Amino acid sequence: MEILIILALILLNGVFALSEMAIVSARRGRLQADLEDGDQRAQTALDLSKDPTRFLSTVQIGITLVGILAGAFGGSTLASGIADAIRDAVPSLAASADAIGVAIVVGLITYMSLVFGELVPKRLALRYPETIAKFVARPMQIISLLTTPIVWFLTTSTNLTVRLLGVRSDGSDTVSEAEVISLMREGVGAGVFDEGEDVMVESVMRLDNQPISTAITPRNEIVWIPIDAQNDEIKAILRDNTFSIYPVAEESVDNITGLVRSKDLLLQVLGNKDINLHDIMMKPIVIPETVPISDVLAHFKKTGIHTAVILDEYGGVAGLVRMHDLIEQIVGELDGGLYAEDEADAVQRRDGTWLVSGQIGLHEIGHIFSGFDVPEDEASDYHTLAGFIMARTGNIPSVTDQISYGDFVFEIVDMDGKRIDKVLIKHTAKP
């Protein structure tokens, strides 16, 4: 009978250990999702996790009482029984039978408490934290209510001691972006997420801090339609380009007066009518270059117009941004595959060096080389690799010019007029 009582106490200790680990390890996001699906047990688990000190006090009361009772039963009953058995079986050990009996009982209870009262329950709780948390939340809440005076005293004492130690609640239990990214990478390694999903999530989280100027088509690459263009000129522009929206400008790209959709132009062409830009032209969306990409995405969603003119700090046109450009900030280069006309922005060669476009964003270089960082005081001065290089040369470089920066060597291998077209990057750091 005594053995059964001790086993029951050890299993009860396991229940408390299981509950403690499950509530602490359960992810609030998953519990919240279960609650939204109608599982009210998740609400109880969330309530317990919001007040960890009170919950842990309840658990410790239970574990302490179980330990005391297990020790009392073991010392007063089992130890004496084992000592009597030793005296009968080995009379020569009669003098030390009591000590041997206690040692055997302590060893057995310790082993079973560790395995069945701690390790196995906690292992199960780590494996199924949310499921177990919802199962044990209600019983633990009832126990907490029944032991309210003791729990209150322990909680108050704990909070007072923590404050005396100078520890303050600073919201550090809030999930950070770094933790989300780390969990995504861990999930990719475990096969929970597909490869590349972690990069997409990281890219989405970066949009709020990334100015729209990092995603634009620069002004010298904008394909625009003159306001006084004739039919043949407009048809040639449509034939040579595949954009869904074109800016319409008067005399220069700095005087953009509107936007026209290629499908509206095509309808006029197919209708054998003279193209009339004024009939189909939309008012342009104008956005400062310092606005974050996330805000531009929200604006596109609200207006239904997926092209915007980006202005620099002097009021001039810095470039043009399309929905296509913003999607590329999340999923990467889209202009690849069978019908691609442009070369990839970054290609790794057999010798380990990288051949990259001068117009590639610096954040993309950071993805390729984890050790590449731009000084904080220069972060807003430029956003492309070409700008980074020219800031260090102090002039327009020439082919074969090189600069060193940290563990990297940048060599100009091609110029398009005065613009840096291709750069060869060598990572000199030893693995």
GUTIDREN-615136 format. One record per residue (C-alpha): x, y, z. Coordinates in nm, 4 decimals, decimal comma. Layout:
! residues N
<node X="X" Y="Y" Z="Z"/>
...
//
This chain:
! residues 431
<node X="0,0000" Y="0,0000" Z="0,0000"/>
<node X="0,2810" Y="0,2398" Z="0,0918"/>
<node X="0,4523" Y="0,1708" Z="-0,2417"/>
<node X="0,1350" Y="0,2595" Z="-0,4313"/>
<node X="0,1024" Y="0,5845" Z="-0,2358"/>
<node X="0,4634" Y="0,6811" Z="-0,3161"/>
<node X="0,4127" Y="0,5967" Z="-0,6839"/>
<node X="0,0975" Y="0,8075" Z="-0,6883"/>
<node X="0,2835" Y="1,0982" Z="-0,5287"/>
<node X="0,5650" Y="1,0711" Z="-0,7850"/>
<node X="0,3137" Y="1,0728" Z="-1,0698"/>
<node X="0,1409" Y="1,3732" Z="-0,9121"/>
<node X="0,4772" Y="1,5473" Z="-0,9028"/>
<node X="0,5059" Y="1,4639" Z="-1,2733"/>
<node X="0,1705" Y="1,6298" Z="-1,3392"/>
<node X="0,2908" Y="1,9512" Z="-1,1758"/>
<node X="0,6191" Y="1,9420" Z="-1,3700"/>
<node X="0,4264" Y="1,8681" Z="-1,6908"/>
<node X="0,1927" Y="2,1617" Z="-1,6279"/>
<node X="0,4756" Y="2,4010" Z="-1,5480"/>
<node X="0,6742" Y="2,3226" Z="-1,8630"/>
<node X="0,3682" Y="2,3159" Z="-2,0900"/>
<node X="0,2317" Y="2,6543" Z="-1,9801"/>
<node X="0,5753" Y="2,8174" Z="-1,9971"/>
<node X="0,6634" Y="2,6637" Z="-2,3359"/>
<node X="0,3257" Y="2,7065" Z="-2,5075"/>
<node X="0,3324" Y="2,9670" Z="-2,7827"/>
<node X="0,0800" Y="3,2414" Z="-2,7295"/>
<node X="0,0191" Y="3,2741" Z="-3,1024"/>
<node X="-0,0947" Y="2,9132" Z="-3,1335"/>
<node X="-0,3115" Y="2,9371" Z="-2,8228"/>
<node X="-0,4679" Y="3,2544" Z="-2,9592"/>
<node X="-0,5397" Y="3,0769" Z="-3,2884"/>
<node X="-0,7040" Y="2,7877" Z="-3,0995"/>
<node X="-0,9136" Y="3,0372" Z="-2,9033"/>
<node X="-1,0300" Y="3,2006" Z="-3,2257"/>
<node X="-1,1314" Y="2,8545" Z="-3,3461"/>
<node X="-1,3605" Y="2,8238" Z="-3,0442"/>
<node X="-1,1434" Y="2,6272" Z="-2,7984"/>
<node X="-1,2132" Y="2,8010" Z="-2,4659"/>
<node X="-0,9467" Y="2,5952" Z="-2,2877"/>
<node X="-0,6917" Y="2,8059" Z="-2,4712"/>
<node X="-0,8232" Y="3,1162" Z="-2,2922"/>
<node X="-0,7531" Y="2,9572" Z="-1,9525"/>
<node X="-0,4012" Y="2,8664" Z="-2,0634"/>
<node X="-0,3460" Y="3,2232" Z="-2,1855"/>
<node X="-0,4702" Y="3,3616" Z="-1,8530"/>
<node X="-0,2214" Y="3,1452" Z="-1,6627"/>
<node X="0,0676" Y="3,2472" Z="-1,8872"/>
<node X="-0,0118" Y="3,6167" Z="-1,8327"/>
<node X="0,0607" Y="3,5818" Z="-1,4595"/>
<node X="0,3602" Y="3,3448" Z="-1,4470"/>
<node X="0,4570" Y="3,4249" Z="-1,0881"/>
<node X="0,1163" Y="3,3222" Z="-0,9528"/>
<node X="0,1108" Y="3,0080" Z="-1,1659"/>
<node X="0,4659" Y="2,9047" Z="-1,0726"/>
<node X="0,3858" Y="2,9617" Z="-0,7055"/>
<node X="0,0957" Y="2,7200" Z="-0,7349"/>
<node X="0,3178" Y="2,4611" Z="-0,9022"/>
<node X="0,5890" Y="2,4950" Z="-0,6395"/>
<node X="0,3364" Y="2,4526" Z="-0,3588"/>
<node X="0,2216" Y="2,1271" Z="-0,5157"/>
<node X="0,5723" Y="1,9968" Z="-0,5835"/>
<node X="0,6887" Y="2,0856" Z="-0,2325"/>
<node X="0,3951" Y="1,9109" Z="-0,0646"/>
<node X="0,4404" Y="1,6033" Z="-0,2814"/>
<node X="0,8110" Y="1,5909" Z="-0,1971"/>
<node X="0,7428" Y="1,6178" Z="0,1764"/>
<node X="0,4759" Y="1,3454" Z="0,1693"/>
<node X="0,6898" Y="1,1136" Z="-0,0435"/>
<node X="0,9826" Y="1,1555" Z="0,1943"/>
<node X="0,7622" Y="1,0960" Z="0,4989"/>
<node X="0,6128" Y="0,7755" Z="0,3611"/>
<node X="0,9473" Y="0,6524" Z="0,2377"/>
<node X="1,1318" Y="0,7187" Z="0,5619"/>
<node X="0,8687" Y="0,5922" Z="0,8055"/>
<node X="0,7451" Y="0,2808" Z="0,6279"/>
<node X="0,9512" Y="0,1494" Z="0,3389"/>
<node X="1,2906" Y="0,2119" Z="0,4991"/>
<node X="1,2003" Y="0,0254" Z="0,8173"/>
<node X="1,0545" Y="-0,2653" Z="0,6197"/>
<node X="1,3698" Y="-0,2977" Z="0,4072"/>
<node X="1,5869" Y="-0,2755" Z="0,7233"/>
<node X="1,3926" Y="-0,5662" Z="0,8847"/>
<node X="1,4336" Y="-0,7728" Z="0,5669"/>
<node X="1,8109" Y="-0,7100" Z="0,5709"/>
<node X="1,8400" Y="-0,8168" Z="0,9351"/>
<node X="1,6578" Y="-1,1425" Z="0,8619"/>
<node X="1,8537" Y="-1,2174" Z="0,5439"/>
<node X="2,2022" Y="-1,0978" Z="0,6510"/>
<node X="2,2370" Y="-1,0951" Z="1,0323"/>
<node X="2,5900" Y="-0,9592" Z="1,0022"/>
<node X="2,4491" Y="-0,6321" Z="0,8638"/>
<node X="2,1955" Y="-0,5897" Z="1,1431"/>
<node X="2,3824" Y="-0,2925" Z="1,2929"/>
<node X="2,3716" Y="-0,0936" Z="0,9692"/>
<node X="2,0398" Y="-0,2245" Z="0,8372"/>
<node X="1,8538" Y="0,1003" Z="0,9099"/>
<node X="2,1084" Y="0,3140" Z="0,7228"/>
<node X="2,1076" Y="0,0739" Z="0,4261"/>
<node X="1,7281" Y="0,0762" Z="0,4194"/>
<node X="1,7161" Y="0,4551" Z="0,4136"/>
<node X="1,9825" Y="0,4692" Z="0,1401"/>
<node X="1,7914" Y="0,2222" Z="-0,0783"/>
<node X="1,4618" Y="0,4073" Z="-0,0341"/>
<node X="1,6213" Y="0,7478" Z="-0,1000"/>
<node X="1,7950" Y="0,6139" Z="-0,4107"/>
<node X="1,4805" Y="0,4540" Z="-0,5523"/>
<node X="1,2583" Y="0,7527" Z="-0,4773"/>
<node X="1,5178" Y="0,9923" Z="-0,6224"/>
<node X="1,5520" Y="0,7851" Z="-0,9411"/>
<node X="1,1773" Y="0,7506" Z="-0,9929"/>
<node X="1,1160" Y="1,1165" Z="-0,9086"/>
<node X="1,3743" Y="1,2303" Z="-1,1600"/>
<node X="1,2595" Y="1,0015" Z="-1,4420"/>
<node X="0,8821" Y="0,9804" Z="-1,3915"/>
<node X="0,8316" Y="1,2972" Z="-1,1874"/>
<node X="1,0481" Y="1,5386" Z="-1,3869"/>
<node X="1,2295" Y="1,4291" Z="-1,7040"/>
<node X="0,9590" Y="1,2314" Z="-1,8849"/>
<node X="0,6773" Y="1,4800" Z="-1,8090"/>
<node X="0,8893" Y="1,7780" Z="-1,9158"/>
<node X="0,9954" Y="1,5987" Z="-2,2331"/>
<node X="0,6300" Y="1,5384" Z="-2,3178"/>
<node X="0,5439" Y="1,9004" Z="-2,2375"/>
<node X="0,8136" Y="2,0276" Z="-2,4728"/>
<node X="0,6861" Y="1,7965" Z="-2,7458"/>
<node X="0,3175" Y="1,8949" Z="-2,7175"/>
<node X="0,3153" Y="2,2258" Z="-2,5238"/>
<node X="-0,0103" Y="2,3793" Z="-2,6503"/>
<node X="-0,2129" Y="2,0565" Z="-2,6322"/>
<node X="-0,0997" Y="1,9791" Z="-2,2774"/>
<node X="-0,1315" Y="2,3427" Z="-2,1659"/>
<node X="-0,4994" Y="2,3459" Z="-2,2632"/>
<node X="-0,5555" Y="2,0118" Z="-2,0871"/>
<node X="-0,3984" Y="2,1094" Z="-1,7531"/>
<node X="-0,4935" Y="2,4774" Z="-1,7450"/>
<node X="-0,8323" Y="2,4354" Z="-1,5780"/>
<node X="-0,7158" Y="2,1975" Z="-1,2989"/>
<node X="-0,4175" Y="2,4231" Z="-1,2265"/>
<node X="-0,6454" Y="2,7254" Z="-1,2135"/>
<node X="-0,8681" Y="2,5478" Z="-0,9588"/>
<node X="-0,5669" Y="2,4546" Z="-0,7443"/>
<node X="-0,4478" Y="2,8142" Z="-0,7638"/>
<node X="-0,7860" Y="2,9368" Z="-0,6355"/>
<node X="-0,7884" Y="2,6843" Z="-0,3507"/>
<node X="-0,4425" Y="2,7908" Z="-0,2372"/>
<node X="-0,5002" Y="3,1638" Z="-0,2915"/>
<node X="-0,3674" Y="3,2849" Z="0,0495"/>
<node X="-0,0423" Y="3,0902" Z="0,0158"/>
<node X="-0,0066" Y="3,1805" Z="-0,3525"/>
<node X="-0,0661" Y="3,5492" Z="-0,2738"/>
<node X="0,1989" Y="3,5444" Z="-0,0030"/>
<node X="0,4529" Y="3,3698" Z="-0,2261"/>
<node X="0,3746" Y="3,5922" Z="-0,5262"/>
<node X="0,4058" Y="3,9103" Z="-0,3210"/>
<node X="0,7311" Y="3,7925" Z="-0,1649"/>
<node X="0,8733" Y="3,7002" Z="-0,5058"/>
<node X="0,7773" Y="4,0311" Z="-0,6663"/>
<node X="0,9209" Y="4,2265" Z="-0,3723"/>
<node X="1,2481" Y="4,0367" Z="-0,3846"/>
<node X="1,2788" Y="4,0836" Z="-0,7605"/>
<node X="1,2218" Y="4,4574" Z="-0,7248"/>
<node X="1,4817" Y="4,4808" Z="-0,4473"/>
<node X="1,7266" Y="4,3183" Z="-0,6875"/>
<node X="1,6602" Y="4,6006" Z="-0,9316"/>
<node X="1,4793" Y="4,3932" Z="-1,1934"/>
<node X="1,2018" Y="4,5789" Z="-1,3724"/>
<node X="0,9467" Y="4,4593" Z="-1,6254"/>
<node X="1,0519" Y="4,6050" Z="-1,9600"/>
<node X="0,8367" Y="4,4072" Z="-2,2003"/>
<node X="1,1270" Y="4,1773" Z="-2,2840"/>
<node X="0,8851" Y="3,8851" Z="-2,3066"/>
<node X="0,7461" Y="4,0374" Z="-2,6266"/>
<node X="0,8478" Y="3,8472" Z="-2,9371"/>
<node X="1,1065" Y="4,0421" Z="-3,1365"/>
<node X="1,1704" Y="4,0405" Z="-3,5108"/>
<node X="1,5036" Y="3,8674" Z="-3,4531"/>
<node X="1,3286" Y="3,5863" Z="-3,2639"/>
<node X="1,0738" Y="3,5414" Z="-3,5443"/>
<node X="1,3518" Y="3,5206" Z="-3,8027"/>
<node X="1,5461" Y="3,2767" Z="-3,5843"/>
<node X="1,2382" Y="3,0562" Z="-3,5414"/>
<node X="1,1753" Y="3,0608" Z="-3,9170"/>
<node X="1,5329" Y="2,9522" Z="-3,9881"/>
<node X="1,5022" Y="2,6806" Z="-3,7264"/>
<node X="1,1761" Y="2,5692" Z="-3,8882"/>
<node X="1,3414" Y="2,5495" Z="-4,2300"/>
<node X="1,6176" Y="2,3320" Z="-4,0840"/>
<node X="1,3587" Y="2,1042" Z="-3,9227"/>
<node X="1,1544" Y="2,0792" Z="-4,2420"/>
<node X="0,8522" Y="2,2613" Z="-4,0981"/>
<node X="0,8890" Y="2,5418" Z="-4,3546"/>
<node X="1,0031" Y="2,5206" Z="-4,7145"/>
<node X="1,3463" Y="2,6519" Z="-4,8002"/>
<node X="1,3297" Y="3,0206" Z="-4,8848"/>
<node X="1,0236" Y="3,0985" Z="-4,6739"/>
<node X="1,2456" Y="3,2365" Z="-4,3978"/>
<node X="1,4031" Y="3,4800" Z="-4,6456"/>
<node X="1,0581" Y="3,5946" Z="-4,7598"/>
<node X="0,9418" Y="3,6531" Z="-4,4014"/>
<node X="1,2603" Y="3,8460" Z="-4,3244"/>
<node X="1,2072" Y="4,0567" Z="-4,6369"/>
<node X="0,8471" Y="4,1370" Z="-4,5372"/>
<node X="0,9550" Y="4,2424" Z="-4,1880"/>
<node X="1,2193" Y="4,4690" Z="-4,3401"/>
<node X="0,9693" Y="4,6627" Z="-4,5550"/>
<node X="0,8667" Y="4,8897" Z="-4,2684"/>
<node X="1,2247" Y="5,0165" Z="-4,2268"/>
<node X="1,3254" Y="5,0186" Z="-4,5932"/>
<node X="1,2664" Y="5,3463" Z="-4,7832"/>
<node X="1,0978" Y="5,3242" Z="-5,1209"/>
<node X="1,4112" Y="5,4699" Z="-5,2824"/>
<node X="1,5751" Y="5,1264" Z="-5,2485"/>
<node X="1,3186" Y="4,9675" Z="-5,4820"/>
<node X="1,2731" Y="5,2235" Z="-5,7578"/>
<node X="1,3550" Y="5,2193" Z="-6,1257"/>
<node X="1,5993" Y="5,5140" Z="-6,1443"/>
<node X="1,4998" Y="5,8143" Z="-6,3524"/>
<node X="1,7544" Y="5,7429" Z="-6,6267"/>
<node X="1,5871" Y="5,4043" Z="-6,6873"/>
<node X="1,2263" Y="5,5257" Z="-6,6909"/>
<node X="1,0422" Y="5,4565" Z="-7,0174"/>
<node X="0,7981" Y="5,7446" Z="-7,0627"/>
<node X="0,5629" Y="5,8723" Z="-7,3315"/>
<node X="0,5831" Y="6,2357" Z="-7,4455"/>
<node X="0,2518" Y="6,4163" Z="-7,4029"/>
<node X="0,2629" Y="6,5195" Z="-7,7715"/>
<node X="0,3757" Y="6,1798" Z="-7,9062"/>
<node X="0,2242" Y="6,0650" Z="-8,2323"/>
<node X="0,0660" Y="5,7240" Z="-8,2984"/>
<node X="0,3766" Y="5,5669" Z="-8,4497"/>
<node X="0,5983" Y="5,6757" Z="-8,1609"/>
<node X="0,3565" Y="5,5405" Z="-7,9010"/>
<node X="0,3201" Y="5,2119" Z="-8,0874"/>
<node X="0,6988" Y="5,1776" Z="-8,0985"/>
<node X="0,7187" Y="5,2278" Z="-7,7218"/>
<node X="0,4516" Y="4,9608" Z="-7,6647"/>
<node X="0,6259" Y="4,7233" Z="-7,9047"/>
<node X="0,9682" Y="4,7575" Z="-7,7423"/>
<node X="0,8541" Y="4,7437" Z="-7,3764"/>
<node X="0,6214" Y="4,5304" Z="-7,1645"/>
<node X="0,5127" Y="4,7608" Z="-6,8833"/>
<node X="0,1506" Y="4,7722" Z="-6,7677"/>
<node X="0,1616" Y="5,1476" Z="-6,6926"/>
<node X="0,3639" Y="5,4246" Z="-6,8559"/>
<node X="0,4250" Y="5,7757" Z="-6,7259"/>
<node X="0,3333" Y="6,0611" Z="-6,9576"/>
<node X="0,5651" Y="6,3630" Z="-6,9406"/>
<node X="0,5980" Y="6,7027" Z="-7,1030"/>
<node X="0,9446" Y="6,7659" Z="-7,2499"/>
<node X="1,1345" Y="6,5787" Z="-6,9730"/>
<node X="1,0861" Y="6,3072" Z="-6,7127"/>
<node X="1,0810" Y="6,5768" Z="-6,4422"/>
<node X="0,7464" Y="6,6990" Z="-6,5781"/>
<node X="0,5307" Y="6,3882" Z="-6,5443"/>
<node X="0,1683" Y="6,4889" Z="-6,5947"/>
<node X="-0,0067" Y="6,1528" Z="-6,5740"/>
<node X="-0,0047" Y="5,7763" Z="-6,6110"/>
<node X="-0,1584" Y="5,5622" Z="-6,8856"/>
<node X="-0,2301" Y="5,1921" Z="-6,8801"/>
<node X="-0,0982" Y="4,9863" Z="-7,1700"/>
<node X="-0,4334" Y="4,8074" Z="-7,2051"/>
<node X="-0,6101" Y="5,1416" Z="-7,2586"/>
<node X="-0,3556" Y="5,2329" Z="-7,5253"/>
<node X="-0,4014" Y="4,8920" Z="-7,6859"/>
<node X="-0,7803" Y="4,9337" Z="-7,6982"/>
<node X="-0,7396" Y="5,2598" Z="-7,8882"/>
<node X="-0,4919" Y="5,0994" Z="-8,1265"/>
<node X="-0,7179" Y="4,7978" Z="-8,1899"/>
<node X="-1,0123" Y="5,0301" Z="-8,2436"/>
<node X="-0,8253" Y="5,1925" Z="-8,5325"/>
<node X="-0,8513" Y="5,5279" Z="-8,3590"/>
<node X="-0,5912" Y="5,7964" Z="-8,3137"/>
<node X="-0,4359" Y="5,7568" Z="-7,9710"/>
<node X="-0,5606" Y="6,0294" Z="-7,7375"/>
<node X="-0,3537" Y="6,0323" Z="-7,4191"/>
<node X="-0,5748" Y="6,2920" Z="-7,2492"/>
<node X="-0,8809" Y="6,0627" Z="-7,2669"/>
<node X="-0,7135" Y="5,7750" Z="-7,0824"/>
<node X="-0,4543" Y="5,9497" Z="-6,8652"/>
<node X="-0,4755" Y="5,9060" Z="-6,4866"/>
<node X="-0,3480" Y="6,1453" Z="-6,2238"/>
<node X="-0,0001" Y="6,0327" Z="-6,1105"/>
<node X="0,0658" Y="5,9127" Z="-5,7567"/>
<node X="0,3580" Y="6,1139" Z="-5,6170"/>
<node X="0,5482" Y="5,9811" Z="-5,3143"/>
<node X="0,8644" Y="6,1120" Z="-5,1385"/>
<node X="1,1649" Y="5,8802" Z="-5,1569"/>
<node X="1,1873" Y="5,8555" Z="-4,7755"/>
<node X="0,8476" Y="5,6829" Z="-4,7334"/>
<node X="0,8851" Y="5,3147" Z="-4,6290"/>
<node X="0,7912" Y="5,0419" Z="-4,8741"/>
<node X="0,5153" Y="4,9128" Z="-4,6448"/>
<node X="0,3333" Y="5,2481" Z="-4,6701"/>
<node X="0,3588" Y="5,2465" Z="-5,0500"/>
<node X="0,2134" Y="4,8943" Z="-5,0611"/>
<node X="-0,0780" Y="5,0109" Z="-4,8473"/>
<node X="-0,1289" Y="5,3079" Z="-5,0812"/>
<node X="-0,1311" Y="5,0811" Z="-5,3861"/>
<node X="-0,3914" Y="4,8620" Z="-5,2189"/>
<node X="-0,6101" Y="5,1597" Z="-5,1312"/>
<node X="-0,6011" Y="5,3344" Z="-5,4696"/>
<node X="-0,5798" Y="5,0352" Z="-5,7036"/>
<node X="-0,3074" Y="5,2173" Z="-5,9008"/>
<node X="0,0123" Y="5,0155" Z="-5,8815"/>
<node X="0,2658" Y="5,2655" Z="-6,0134"/>
<node X="0,3989" Y="5,5756" Z="-5,8394"/>
<node X="0,6369" Y="5,8605" Z="-5,9165"/>
<node X="0,9083" Y="5,8979" Z="-5,6532"/>
<node X="1,0425" Y="6,2444" Z="-5,5747"/>
<node X="1,3808" Y="6,3271" Z="-5,4242"/>
<node X="1,4381" Y="6,5858" Z="-5,1513"/>
<node X="1,4672" Y="6,8644" Z="-5,4094"/>
<node X="1,1327" Y="6,7899" Z="-5,5727"/>
<node X="1,2831" Y="6,6266" Z="-5,8792"/>
<node X="1,1877" Y="6,2829" Z="-6,0079"/>
<node X="1,4131" Y="6,0237" Z="-5,8453"/>
<node X="1,2513" Y="5,7309" Z="-6,0207"/>
<node X="0,9426" Y="5,5204" Z="-6,0703"/>
<node X="0,8166" Y="5,2289" Z="-5,8627"/>
<node X="0,5742" Y="4,9573" Z="-5,9719"/>
<node X="0,4061" Y="4,6786" Z="-5,7799"/>
<node X="0,6408" Y="4,4431" Z="-5,9625"/>
<node X="0,9385" Y="4,6174" Z="-5,7969"/>
<node X="0,7892" Y="4,5841" Z="-5,4489"/>
<node X="0,7068" Y="4,2161" Z="-5,4918"/>
<node X="1,0702" Y="4,1597" Z="-5,5884"/>
<node X="1,1721" Y="4,3018" Z="-5,2512"/>
<node X="0,9907" Y="4,0056" Z="-5,0927"/>
<node X="1,0399" Y="3,7107" Z="-5,3282"/>
<node X="1,3563" Y="3,8162" Z="-5,5093"/>
<node X="1,4278" Y="3,8677" Z="-5,8774"/>
<node X="1,1259" Y="3,7912" Z="-6,0983"/>
<node X="1,2801" Y="3,8668" Z="-6,4361"/>
<node X="1,4214" Y="3,5175" Z="-6,4825"/>
<node X="1,3267" Y="3,2060" Z="-6,6697"/>
<node X="1,2558" Y="3,1323" Z="-7,0366"/>
<node X="1,1484" Y="3,4820" Z="-7,1401"/>
<node X="1,4023" Y="3,6812" Z="-6,9412"/>
<node X="1,5802" Y="3,9549" Z="-7,1324"/>
<node X="1,7930" Y="4,1005" Z="-6,8561"/>
<node X="2,0805" Y="3,9376" Z="-6,6769"/>
<node X="2,0469" Y="3,8460" Z="-6,3107"/>
<node X="2,1543" Y="4,1159" Z="-6,0663"/>
<node X="2,3992" Y="3,8791" Z="-5,8939"/>
<node X="2,5723" Y="3,5664" Z="-6,0235"/>
<node X="2,8297" Y="3,3594" Z="-5,8373"/>
<node X="3,1189" Y="3,2405" Z="-6,0499"/>
<node X="3,3079" Y="2,9126" Z="-6,0193"/>
<node X="3,6000" Y="3,0747" Z="-5,8377"/>
<node X="3,3645" Y="3,1968" Z="-5,5621"/>
<node X="3,3569" Y="3,5617" Z="-5,6695"/>
<node X="3,0300" Y="3,7391" Z="-5,7490"/>
<node X="2,9450" Y="3,9406" Z="-6,0591"/>
<node X="2,6730" Y="4,1873" Z="-5,9655"/>
<node X="2,4881" Y="4,4822" Z="-6,1138"/>
<node X="2,5915" Y="4,8265" Z="-5,9997"/>
<node X="2,2228" Y="4,9060" Z="-5,9422"/>
<node X="2,1673" Y="4,6196" Z="-5,6987"/>
<node X="2,0361" Y="4,7293" Z="-5,3588"/>
<node X="2,2833" Y="4,7232" Z="-5,0696"/>
<node X="2,0404" Y="4,5136" Z="-4,8635"/>
<node X="2,0757" Y="4,2421" Z="-5,1301"/>
<node X="2,4545" Y="4,2519" Z="-5,0873"/>
<node X="2,3895" Y="4,2036" Z="-4,7159"/>
<node X="2,1922" Y="3,8872" Z="-4,7960"/>
<node X="2,4747" Y="3,7476" Z="-5,0111"/>
<node X="2,7529" Y="3,8360" Z="-4,7649"/>
<node X="2,6504" Y="3,8209" Z="-4,3995"/>
<node X="2,9616" Y="4,0185" Z="-4,2982"/>
<node X="2,8810" Y="4,3195" Z="-4,5168"/>
<node X="2,7504" Y="4,6211" Z="-4,3247"/>
<node X="2,7219" Y="4,9852" Z="-4,4274"/>
<node X="2,8257" Y="5,2416" Z="-4,1629"/>
<node X="2,5208" Y="5,3794" Z="-3,9819"/>
<node X="2,6113" Y="5,7410" Z="-4,0617"/>
<node X="2,6002" Y="5,6584" Z="-4,4356"/>
<node X="2,2847" Y="5,4448" Z="-4,4376"/>
<node X="2,0676" Y="5,7191" Z="-4,5895"/>
<node X="2,3277" Y="5,8578" Z="-4,8326"/>
<node X="2,2909" Y="5,5864" Z="-5,0974"/>
<node X="2,1020" Y="5,2624" Z="-5,1525"/>
<node X="2,2782" Y="5,0926" Z="-5,4446"/>
<node X="2,6182" Y="4,9300" Z="-5,4823"/>
<node X="2,7140" Y="5,1966" Z="-5,7380"/>
<node X="2,6385" Y="5,4710" Z="-5,4859"/>
<node X="2,8400" Y="5,2875" Z="-5,2203"/>
<node X="3,1442" Y="5,2630" Z="-5,4499"/>
<node X="3,1246" Y="5,6218" Z="-5,5770"/>
<node X="3,1029" Y="5,7497" Z="-5,2187"/>
<node X="3,4445" Y="5,5917" Z="-5,1610"/>
<node X="3,6149" Y="5,6853" Z="-5,4844"/>
<node X="3,5001" Y="6,0474" Z="-5,4725"/>
<node X="3,4592" Y="6,0520" Z="-5,8496"/>
<node X="3,3242" Y="5,8507" Z="-6,1408"/>
<node X="3,5383" Y="5,5349" Z="-6,1495"/>
<node X="3,6762" Y="5,3586" Z="-6,4545"/>
<node X="3,6912" Y="4,9949" Z="-6,5581"/>
<node X="3,9458" Y="4,7927" Z="-6,3500"/>
<node X="3,9287" Y="5,0425" Z="-6,0590"/>
<node X="3,9193" Y="4,8660" Z="-5,7231"/>
<node X="3,8252" Y="4,9581" Z="-5,3683"/>
<node X="3,8697" Y="4,7567" Z="-5,0507"/>
<node X="3,6159" Y="4,7583" Z="-4,7709"/>
<node X="3,6565" Y="4,5259" Z="-4,4738"/>
<node X="3,6952" Y="4,1724" Z="-4,6061"/>
<node X="3,5727" Y="4,2674" Z="-4,9542"/>
<node X="3,7318" Y="4,3895" Z="-5,2755"/>
<node X="3,5083" Y="4,5602" Z="-5,5342"/>
<node X="3,6378" Y="4,5805" Z="-5,8913"/>
<node X="3,4624" Y="4,7748" Z="-6,1686"/>
<node X="3,4395" Y="4,5454" Z="-6,4723"/>
<node X="3,1926" Y="4,7369" Z="-6,6914"/>
<node X="3,0692" Y="5,0953" Z="-6,7263"/>
<node X="2,7580" Y="5,2146" Z="-6,9099"/>
<node X="2,8672" Y="5,5674" Z="-6,9919"/>
<node X="2,9132" Y="5,7310" Z="-6,6520"/>
<node X="2,7144" Y="5,4648" Z="-6,4706"/>
<node X="2,8675" Y="5,1640" Z="-6,2973"/>
<node X="2,7163" Y="4,8643" Z="-6,4730"/>
<node X="2,8975" Y="4,5535" Z="-6,3420"/>
<node X="3,1082" Y="4,4935" Z="-6,0313"/>
<node X="3,3166" Y="4,1916" Z="-5,9360"/>
<node X="3,3108" Y="4,1239" Z="-5,5608"/>
<node X="3,5791" Y="3,9144" Z="-5,3902"/>
<node X="3,5339" Y="3,8030" Z="-5,0309"/>
<node X="3,8869" Y="3,7845" Z="-4,8894"/>
<node X="3,7978" Y="3,6543" Z="-4,5420"/>
<node X="3,9207" Y="3,3040" Z="-4,4704"/>
<node X="3,6458" Y="3,0508" Z="-4,3863"/>
//
